[in-house]
């Protein structure tokens, strides 16, 4: 079978294109370090890489969620610690003022300090995060947890709902505690209202003085217990989050290792292919030039 010059030129051109494409691919692989340039290079490995990428992205999201929850819990813990100190100072003042031997000056100083501590507790529970969300209002994050209606009436305006965040596959964590959980004494009453009632008694003692003192100590003690319980629970959540974050970090290392094993280029093998393609190109070009230079007289 005779091969025409046109057929020969097409064969040489196809060979050059094939080798050029192979050379370009191996050079791109060596530049990026990835052996898979497109999905069709290795469909099974490409599917595996897509799954690994999704798993890695999920782990990253879980770790971001954990970091956000820890930040929120830490902020709440700081404010609860402040509330704890304020309540303990209140308790000391109530005990000091209960003996009935205070001078008018002592009584006025104690009232002023009780009012300051009451306002400090309210301010702590109405604290906000950097985005302006109220920390202790449950899911009503745009509403202050405590409002002062005046006349010694403090109401809890948030709710007791928990903000739940996914921190691992199938695992959620409550990211908040609420003012209602800590301050609600039942019947709509709370320690701030009770302290205001006691302040009124200190200003103008009545036969109910000792009753209000006892009620105030009970309210403070109950609230202190709730605060300490909430702080203990926050500490437990921190520990659980640290454990999960550590597990995620280990899983991420494993995912990265498998991803590298699947996608990483074998530079030794790639170097051999590079040399082969370059040699093939040179041979094809040399052959084409030699044969193309032949004339009819050379063939006689």
FENCOR-V454370 format. One record per residue. N is the residue number from 1. RES is the residue in one letter. SS is DSSP state (hx for helix, st for strand, lp for the rest). D_LAST is the distance of its C-alpha to the last C-alpha in whole Angstrom. Layout:
BEGIN
n:res:ss:d_last
N:RES:SS:D_LAST
N:RES:SS:D_LAST
END
This chain:
BEGIN
n:res:ss:d_last
1:X:lp:19
2:X:lp:16
3:X:lp:17
4:X:lp:17
5:X:hx:17
6:X:hx:20
7:X:hx:21
8:X:hx:19
9:X:hx:21
10:X:hx:25
11:X:hx:24
12:X:hx:24
13:X:hx:27
14:X:hx:29
15:X:hx:28
16:X:hx:29
17:X:hx:32
18:X:hx:33
19:X:hx:33
20:X:hx:35
21:X:hx:38
22:X:hx:38
23:X:hx:39
24:X:hx:41
25:X:hx:43
26:X:hx:43
27:X:hx:44
28:X:hx:47
29:X:hx:48
30:X:hx:49
31:X:hx:50
32:X:hx:53
33:X:lp:53
34:X:st:53
35:X:lp:51
36:X:lp:51
37:X:lp:50
38:X:lp:51
39:X:hx:53
40:X:hx:49
41:X:hx:48
42:X:lp:51
43:X:hx:53
44:X:hx:56
45:X:hx:56
46:X:hx:56
47:X:hx:59
48:X:hx:61
49:X:hx:61
50:X:hx:62
51:X:hx:65
52:X:hx:66
53:X:hx:65
54:X:hx:68
55:X:hx:70
56:X:hx:70
57:X:hx:71
58:X:hx:74
59:X:hx:75
60:X:hx:75
61:X:hx:77
62:X:hx:79
63:X:hx:80
64:X:hx:80
65:X:hx:83
66:X:hx:85
67:X:hx:85
68:X:hx:86
69:X:hx:89
70:X:hx:90
71:X:hx:90
72:X:hx:92
73:X:hx:94
74:X:hx:95
75:X:hx:96
76:X:hx:99
77:X:hx:100
78:X:hx:101
79:X:hx:103
80:X:hx:104
81:X:hx:105
82:X:hx:107
83:X:hx:109
84:X:hx:110
85:X:hx:111
86:X:hx:113
87:X:hx:115
88:X:hx:116
89:X:hx:118
90:X:hx:119
91:X:hx:121
92:X:hx:122
93:X:hx:124
94:X:hx:125
95:X:hx:127
96:X:hx:128
97:X:hx:129
98:X:lp:131
99:X:lp:134
100:X:lp:136
101:X:lp:137
102:X:lp:135
103:X:lp:136
104:X:hx:135
105:X:hx:133
106:X:hx:131
107:X:hx:131
108:X:hx:129
109:X:hx:126
110:X:hx:126
111:X:hx:125
112:X:hx:123
113:X:hx:121
114:X:hx:121
115:X:hx:119
116:X:hx:117
117:X:hx:115
118:X:hx:115
119:X:hx:113
120:X:hx:111
121:X:hx:111
122:X:hx:110
123:X:hx:107
124:X:hx:105
125:X:hx:105
126:X:lp:104
127:X:lp:101
128:X:st:98
129:X:lp:94
130:X:lp:92
131:X:lp:91
132:X:lp:94
133:X:lp:95
134:X:st:98
135:X:lp:98
136:X:lp:101
137:X:lp:101
138:X:lp:99
139:X:lp:96
140:X:lp:98
141:X:lp:97
142:X:lp:98
143:X:lp:101
144:X:lp:104
145:X:lp:105
146:X:st:108
147:X:st:110
148:X:st:114
149:X:lp:116
150:X:lp:119
151:X:lp:122
152:X:lp:121
153:X:lp:118
154:X:st:115
155:X:st:113
156:X:st:109
157:X:lp:107
158:X:lp:104
159:X:lp:103
160:X:lp:103
161:X:lp:99
162:X:lp:96
163:X:lp:93
164:X:st:91
165:X:st:87
166:X:st:84
167:X:st:84
168:X:st:82
169:X:lp:80
170:X:lp:83
171:X:st:86
172:X:st:88
173:X:st:90
174:X:st:93
175:X:lp:93
176:X:lp:96
177:X:lp:100
178:X:lp:102
179:X:hx:106
180:X:hx:107
181:X:hx:106
182:X:hx:108
183:X:hx:111
184:X:lp:112
185:X:lp:115
186:X:lp:116
187:X:lp:118
188:X:lp:116
189:X:lp:117
190:X:lp:116
191:X:hx:117
192:X:hx:117
193:X:hx:119
194:X:hx:121
195:X:hx:121
196:X:hx:122
197:X:hx:125
198:X:hx:126
199:X:hx:126
200:X:hx:128
201:X:hx:131
202:X:hx:130
203:X:hx:131
204:X:lp:134
205:X:lp:135
206:X:lp:136
207:X:lp:138
208:X:lp:134
209:X:hx:133
210:X:hx:133
211:X:hx:131
212:X:hx:128
213:X:hx:128
214:X:hx:127
215:X:hx:125
216:X:hx:123
217:X:hx:123
218:X:hx:121
219:X:hx:119
220:X:hx:118
221:X:hx:117
222:X:hx:116
223:X:hx:113
224:X:hx:113
225:X:hx:112
226:X:hx:109
227:X:hx:108
228:X:hx:107
229:X:hx:106
230:X:hx:103
231:X:hx:102
232:X:hx:102
233:X:hx:100
234:X:hx:98
235:X:hx:97
236:X:hx:96
237:X:hx:94
238:X:hx:92
239:X:hx:92
240:X:hx:90
241:X:hx:88
242:X:hx:87
243:X:hx:86
244:X:hx:84
245:X:hx:82
246:X:hx:82
247:X:hx:80
248:X:hx:78
249:X:hx:77
250:X:hx:76
251:X:hx:74
252:X:hx:72
253:X:hx:71
254:X:hx:70
255:X:hx:68
256:X:hx:66
257:X:hx:65
258:X:hx:64
259:X:hx:62
260:X:hx:60
261:X:hx:59
262:X:hx:58
263:X:hx:56
264:X:st:56
265:X:lp:52
266:X:lp:51
267:X:hx:50
268:X:hx:48
269:X:hx:46
270:X:hx:45
271:X:hx:44
272:X:hx:42
273:X:hx:40
274:X:hx:40
275:X:hx:38
276:X:hx:36
277:X:hx:35
278:X:hx:34
279:X:hx:32
280:X:hx:30
281:X:hx:30
282:X:hx:28
283:X:hx:26
284:X:hx:25
285:X:hx:25
286:X:hx:23
287:X:hx:20
288:X:hx:20
289:X:hx:20
290:X:hx:17
291:X:hx:15
292:X:hx:16
293:X:hx:15
294:X:lp:11
295:X:lp:9
296:X:hx:7
297:X:hx:5
298:X:hx:6
299:X:hx:4
300:X:lp:0
END
